[in-house]
Amino acid sequence: MPRVRRGLSVSTLTLVILLGAGGTGLAVPPPPPNPSDSEIQAGKADANAKAGEVGRLTNQLAQAEQKLTQLQDEVELKQEEANKALVDLQTARDAATQAENDAKAARTEADAASAAIEQARADLRTFAAASFQQGSTVGSLSAYLSADSPKDMLARAQLLDAVGGDRLNALDRLEQAQTEKSNKDAAARKAAEIAQQKQDTARRAKNNADAAQTAAEQAQDGQASRNARLEQDKSAVEQQLYAAQAKVSGLQGQRQRYQDWLAQKQREDEERARQAALAASGGGGRPSSGPAPSGPAGSSIEAVIARALSKIGMPYAWGGGNASGPTRGIRDGGVADRYGDYNKIGFDCSGLMIYAFAGVRSLPHYSGYQYSSGRRVPLSQMRRGDMLFWGGPRGIHHVALYLGGGQMVEAPQSGLRVRITSVRYGGIMPYATRLIG
């Protein structure tokens, strides 16, 4: 019997050691290796060296990403400048057409006045000839001889004189009208010339904008291989970072992970004890909910946002979008063409804003004009429904709609789709544009 009791005591002791004195049911892990001080110092030195290399490569990565962002911004800027030139050219064409129509109408009026004068002159000549042949002009013997009395003769002479005078006065009025219409014709032709000059200027600006856009895209193409190397550098940096982390997770890493495990276990034990004490005291319940969210700032703002959000997932198409919805993109001779935007139905950044605000006001298809289309407010005061812009001294190249909470909806760039994303503060303009409220 004593031998049996000793066997039970050994088994019980073994069970206690395996389960732990606290009876938590967690097996105690074996202790990690205990390296020598020289091994620890060597590991530290190697980890520090690798950390420095990772830091250097991380800086290179940041610079590479900044270059890529600047390059994309430059292309977007040129695309928006081309949009502006296209809008200006169409405006100039419309003005030139109207001026030419006005000039044609003025010439028609002048020609009609000239024809009326010629007819009046012909009538006057016919009247004079007939009066001479019939002897009815003042001083003619037939006018005197055919009169019944001297009084009748005088009345006839005065009547003929008045008729002739009226015809001369009418001719003077016609000639005055012709002068006025000729002046109007000259002014209209001058206006047409000025409108044509503006159209030519706008056409040259459009050509220059197209050339600048092509140059920017060619520069982007020229750096394509460099961009690929930058992406490779990024991958290499990440791999080296992982390698450095793995090396740092050596002997000290194992020890730290074990200490973390102990700390986590202690927190779990404390939490279980707290829950048990709470249950024993009869406490509980749910935390109170916060205040109910406030209502929308305005139905118009929410309608604008709803229209924009309804197009989430639509393709980006340069030049696409109007007040009625997505439209087919247009050719740009560069990046957009390589992505086939001219074969896509979708929006570009300013086209999405045109659609979103269609029920509020009409916007031009150029982000630079949209920036000045409403009241500007500092970014610190921006609110849901404001437009945000990106650009610099050379102009605006992107626009998005602020949703609140640091989020916005945008048509980003060729190859992507309309999306919700966090507000990017790099290159953002200092003011938001508010059209409502």
C-alpha positions in Angstrom: 0.0 0.0 0.0 2.7 2.6 0.8 4.3 1.8 -2.6 1.0 2.5 -4.3 0.6 5.8 -2.5 4.1 6.8 -3.7 3.2 6.1 -7.3 0.1 8.3 -7.0 2.1 11.1 -5.5 4.6 11.1 -8.3 1.8 11.1 -10.9 0.1 13.9 -9.2 3.3 16.0 -9.0 4.0 15.4 -12.7 0.4 16.5 -13.6 0.8 19.7 -11.6 4.1 20.5 -13.3 2.6 20.0 -16.7 -0.6 21.9 -16.1 0.9 24.6 -14.0 0.3 25.5 -10.4 -2.6 27.8 -11.3 -4.5 25.0 -13.0 -5.0 27.1 -16.2 -4.6 24.2 -18.5 -1.7 25.8 -20.4 1.5 23.8 -20.9 4.7 25.7 -19.9 6.9 26.0 -23.1 10.5 24.9 -22.9 12.9 27.7 -22.2 14.5 29.4 -25.1 18.2 28.9 -25.8 20.5 31.0 -23.6 23.2 32.4 -25.9 26.5 33.7 -24.7 27.2 37.4 -24.4 29.5 37.4 -27.4 26.8 35.8 -29.5 24.3 38.4 -28.4 26.7 41.2 -29.2 27.5 39.8 -32.6 23.7 39.5 -33.3 23.2 43.1 -32.2 26.0 44.4 -34.4 24.6 42.5 -37.4 21.0 43.7 -36.7 22.2 47.3 -36.4 24.1 47.2 -39.7 21.1 45.7 -41.5 18.7 48.2 -39.9 20.9 51.0 -41.3 20.8 49.4 -44.7 17.1 49.1 -44.6 16.8 52.8 -43.6 18.9 53.8 -46.5 16.9 51.7 -49.0 13.7 53.0 -47.5 14.8 56.6 -48.2 15.5 55.6 -51.7 12.1 54.0 -52.0 10.4 57.2 -50.7 12.3 59.3 -53.3 11.4 56.9 -56.1 7.7 57.0 -55.2 7.8 60.8 -55.0 9.3 60.9 -58.6 6.6 58.6 -59.8 3.9 60.8 -58.2 5.4 63.9 -59.7 5.5 62.3 -63.1 1.9 61.3 -62.9 0.9 64.8 -61.7 2.7 66.3 -64.7 0.8 64.1 -67.1 -2.5 64.9 -65.4 -1.7 68.6 -65.5 -1.0 68.5 -69.3 -4.2 66.5 -69.8 -6.2 69.2 -67.9 -4.5 72.0 -69.8 -5.5 70.2 -73.0 -9.1 70.1 -71.6 -9.0 73.8 -71.0 -7.7 74.6 -74.4 -10.4 72.4 -75.9 -13.1 74.3 -74.0 -11.6 77.7 -74.9 -11.3 76.7 -78.6 -15.0 75.7 -78.7 -16.0 79.0 -77.0 -14.0 80.9 -79.6 -15.5 79.0 -82.5 -19.0 79.7 -81.2 -18.2 83.4 -80.9 -16.6 83.5 -84.4 -19.7 81.8 -85.9 -22.0 84.3 -84.1 -19.9 87.2 -85.3 -19.9 86.0 -88.9 -23.7 85.6 -88.8 -24.0 89.1 -87.5 -21.8 90.4 -90.2 -23.8 88.6 -92.9 -27.0 90.1 -91.6 -25.5 93.6 -91.6 -24.3 93.1 -95.1 -27.7 92.0 -96.2 -29.3 95.1 -94.6 -26.7 97.3 -96.3 -27.3 95.7 -99.7 -31.1 96.1 -99.2 -30.6 99.8 -98.4 -28.5 100.3 -101.6 -31.1 98.5 -103.7 -33.9 100.8 -102.2 -31.8 103.9 -103.0 -31.2 102.8 -106.6 -35.0 102.2 -107.0 -35.8 105.6 -105.5 -33.4 107.3 -107.8 -34.9 105.5 -110.8 -38.4 106.5 -109.7 -37.2 110.1 -109.3 -35.7 110.1 -112.8 -38.9 108.6 -114.2 -40.9 111.3 -112.5 -38.7 114.1 -113.8 -38.8 112.8 -117.3 -42.5 112.4 -117.3 -43.1 115.8 -115.9 -40.9 117.3 -118.6 -42.6 115.4 -121.4 -46.1 116.4 -120.1 -45.1 120.0 -119.4 -46.3 119.7 -115.8 -43.1 120.9 -114.1 -43.2 124.4 -112.5 -42.8 127.1 -115.1 -44.1 124.9 -117.9 -46.5 126.6 -120.3 -48.7 123.5 -120.4 -49.2 123.8 -116.6 -50.4 127.3 -117.0 -52.5 126.8 -120.2 -54.3 123.7 -118.9 -55.3 125.4 -115.7 -58.9 126.6 -115.4 -57.9 129.7 -113.5 -54.8 131.4 -112.1 -55.7 130.0 -108.7 -55.9 126.5 -110.1 -52.6 127.0 -111.9 -50.9 128.1 -108.7 -52.2 125.1 -106.8 -51.1 122.7 -109.5 -47.6 124.2 -109.5 -47.3 124.0 -105.7 -48.6 120.4 -105.7 -46.0 119.3 -108.3 -43.3 121.1 -106.4 -44.3 119.3 -103.2 -44.4 115.9 -104.8 -40.9 116.5 -106.2 -39.6 117.7 -102.8 -41.0 114.7 -101.0 -39.3 112.4 -103.4 -36.0 114.2 -102.8 -36.5 114.1 -99.0 -37.2 110.4 -99.2 -34.1 109.8 -101.2 -32.1 111.7 -98.5 -33.6 109.5 -95.8 -32.7 106.4 -97.7 -29.1 107.6 -98.2 -28.8 108.3 -94.5 -30.1 104.9 -93.7 -27.6 103.4 -96.1 -24.8 105.2 -94.3 -26.0 103.8 -91.0 -26.3 100.3 -92.3 -22.9 100.5 -94.0 -21.4 101.6 -90.6 -23.1 98.7 -88.9 -21.8 96.4 -91.6 -18.3 97.7 -91.1 -18.5 97.2 -87.3 -19.9 93.7 -87.7 -17.1 92.8 -90.1 -14.6 94.2 -87.6 -16.1 92.1 -84.8 -16.0 89.0 -87.1 -12.3 89.7 -87.7 -11.6 90.0 -84.0 -13.5 86.8 -83.3 -11.6 85.0 -86.0 -8.3 86.2 -84.4 -9.4 84.9 -81.0 -10.3 81.6 -82.6 -6.9 81.4 -84.3 -5.3 82.2 -80.9 -7.3 79.5 -79.2 -6.4 77.1 -81.9 -2.7 77.8 -81.5 -3.2 77.4 -77.7 -4.8 74.1 -78.3 -2.0 72.9 -80.5 0.6 74.1 -78.0 -1.3 72.3 -75.2 -1.4 69.1 -77.3 2.3 69.4 -78.0 3.1 70.0 -74.3 1.0 67.0 -73.4 2.8 64.8 -76.0 6.1 66.0 -74.6 5.1 65.1 -71.1 4.0 61.7 -72.2 7.1 61.1 -74.1 9.1 62.0 -71.0 7.1 59.5 -69.2 7.8 56.9 -71.8 11.5 57.7 -71.7 11.5 56.9 -68.0 9.5 53.7 -68.3 12.6 51.5 -67.8 13.7 53.7 -64.9 10.2 53.3 -63.3 10.5 49.5 -63.7 13.9 49.6 -61.9 12.3 51.7 -59.2 9.7 49.1 -58.7 12.4 46.5 -58.6 14.2 48.6 -56.0 11.0 48.7 -54.0 10.7 44.9 -54.1 14.3 44.6 -53.2 13.9 47.0 -50.2 10.9 45.0 -49.0 12.8 41.7 -49.2 15.8 43.2 -47.4 13.5 44.6 -44.8 12.1 41.2 -44.3 15.5 39.7 -44.1 16.6 42.3 -41.5 13.5 41.6 -39.4 14.2 37.9 -39.6 17.8 38.4 -38.5 16.8 40.7 -35.7 14.4 37.9 -34.7 17.4 35.9 -33.6 18.2 35.0 -30.0 16.9 38.3 -28.6 13.8 38.0 -30.8 13.0 34.5 -29.4 13.5 35.9 -25.9 11.3 38.9 -26.6 8.5 36.8 -28.1 8.5 34.6 -25.0 8.3 37.7 -22.8 5.5 38.9 -25.0 3.7 35.6 -24.5 4.0 35.9 -20.8 2.7 39.4 -20.8 -0.2 38.4 -23.0 -1.0 35.4 -20.7 -0.9 37.7 -17.7 -3.3 40.1 -19.3 -5.7 37.3 -20.2 -5.6 36.0 -16.7 -6.3 39.4 -15.3 -9.2 39.8 -17.8 -10.7 36.4 -16.8 -10.4 37.4 -13.2 -12.1 40.7 -13.8 -14.9 39.0 -15.8 -15.3 36.5 -13.0 -15.5 39.2 -10.3 -18.0 41.1 -12.4 -20.2 38.1 -12.8 -20.0 37.4 -9.1 -21.1 40.9 -8.2 -24.1 40.7 -10.6 -22.8 43.6 -12.9 -22.9 43.6 -16.6 -24.8 45.3 -19.3 -23.8 47.0 -22.5 -21.9 50.3 -22.9 -24.2 53.2 -23.7 -24.3 54.2 -27.3 -22.9 57.5 -28.4 -25.1 60.4 -29.6 -27.1 59.8 -32.7 -25.4 61.1 -35.8 -26.6 64.4 -37.0 -28.7 64.6 -40.1 -27.3 65.6 -43.6 -26.1 69.1 -44.1 -28.6 69.5 -46.8 -30.7 67.6 -49.3 -28.8 69.2 -52.2 -25.4 68.1 -50.9 -26.6 64.6 -50.3 -28.1 64.5 -53.8 -24.8 65.5 -55.3 -22.9 62.9 -53.3 -25.5 60.3 -54.1 -25.0 61.0 -57.8 -21.2 60.7 -57.5 -21.4 57.5 -55.5 -23.8 55.9 -57.9 -20.9 55.8 -60.4 -18.5 53.9 -58.2 -16.7 51.3 -60.4 -17.2 53.1 -63.7 -14.0 53.2 -65.8 -11.9 56.3 -66.0 -12.1 57.7 -69.6 -10.2 60.9 -70.4 -12.6 63.5 -71.7 -15.6 61.4 -70.6 -18.7 62.4 -68.7 -21.3 65.1 -68.9 -24.4 66.2 -67.0 -26.4 63.1 -68.2 -23.8 60.5 -67.2 -20.8 58.7 -68.6 -19.7 59.2 -72.2 -17.1 57.8 -74.5 -13.6 59.1 -73.8 -11.6 61.0 -76.4 -8.1 60.6 -77.8 -5.2 62.4 -76.3 -2.4 61.0 -78.4 -0.6 59.6 -75.4 -1.3 57.9 -72.0 -5.1 57.8 -72.3 -4.8 56.3 -75.8 -2.5 53.6 -74.6 -5.2 52.6 -72.0 -7.9 52.8 -74.7 -9.9 55.6 -73.0 -11.4 56.5 -76.4 -13.1 53.1 -76.5 -14.4 53.3 -72.9 -17.6 54.7 -71.5 -16.8 56.5 -68.3 -15.6 59.7 -66.6 -12.5 61.7 -66.1 -12.1 63.7 -62.9 -13.8 66.9 -64.0 -16.4 65.0 -65.9 -17.5 63.2 -62.7 -18.0 66.6 -61.0 -20.1 67.8 -64.0 -22.4 64.8 -63.5 -22.5 65.1 -59.7 -23.5 68.8 -59.6 -25.8 68.6 -62.7 -28.9 69.2 -60.6 -27.3 72.2 -58.9 -25.3 74.1 -61.5 -23.5 73.6 -64.8 -19.7 73.2 -64.7 -17.1 73.4 -67.5 -15.2 70.3 -68.4 -11.9 71.6 -66.9 -10.8 71.3 -63.3 -9.1 74.7 -63.4 -12.3 76.5 -64.2 -14.2 74.4 -61.6 -11.7 75.5 -58.9 -13.0 79.1 -59.4 -16.6 78.2 -59.9 -17.7 78.7 -56.3 -16.8 80.0 -52.9 -13.3 79.0 -51.7 -12.9 77.9 -48.1 -9.7 76.9 -46.3 -9.0 73.1 -46.1 -9.4 73.4 -42.3 -13.0 74.3 -42.9 -13.8 71.8 -45.7 -17.0 69.9 -45.3 -19.0 67.1 -47.0 -19.9 68.1 -50.6 -16.9 70.4 -51.2 -14.6 69.9 -54.2 -10.9 69.3 -53.5 -8.2 70.1 -56.1 -4.6 69.2 -56.7 -2.1 71.3 -58.6 0.4 74.1 -58.3 1.6 77.4 -59.8 1.3 76.0 -63.3 -2.4 75.0 -62.9 -4.9 72.4 -61.6 -4.6 68.8 -62.7 -7.1 66.9 -60.5 -10.4 67.3 -58.7 -12.4 65.1 -56.3 -15.5 65.3 -54.1 -15.1 65.4 -50.3 -17.3 62.9 -48.4 -16.2 63.8 -44.9 -14.2 61.8 -42.4 -11.1 62.1 -44.5 -12.7 60.3 -47.5 -13.3 61.4 -51.0 -14.8 60.0 -54.3 -12.8 60.5 -57.5 -12.2 59.4 -61.0 -8.4 58.9 -60.5 -6.5 58.2 -63.8 -6.4 56.0 -66.9 -6.5 52.3 -66.1 -8.5 52.8 -62.8 -12.1 53.2 -61.9 -14.2 55.7 -60.0 -13.5 55.0 -56.3 -13.7 56.1 -52.7 -10.3 56.7 -51.1 -8.6 58.7 -48.4 -7.8 62.4 -49.1 -4.3 62.8 -50.4 -2.6 65.9 -49.0 0.5 65.9 -51.2 0.1 68.6 -53.8 -3.5 69.5 -52.6 -4.6 73.1 -53.2 -5.0 75.2 -50.0 -8.7 75.9 -50.6 -11.7 73.7 -51.2 -14.5 75.0 -53.5 -18.0 75.1 -52.1 -21.0 75.3 -54.5 -23.7 74.6 -51.9 -24.2 76.5 -48.7 
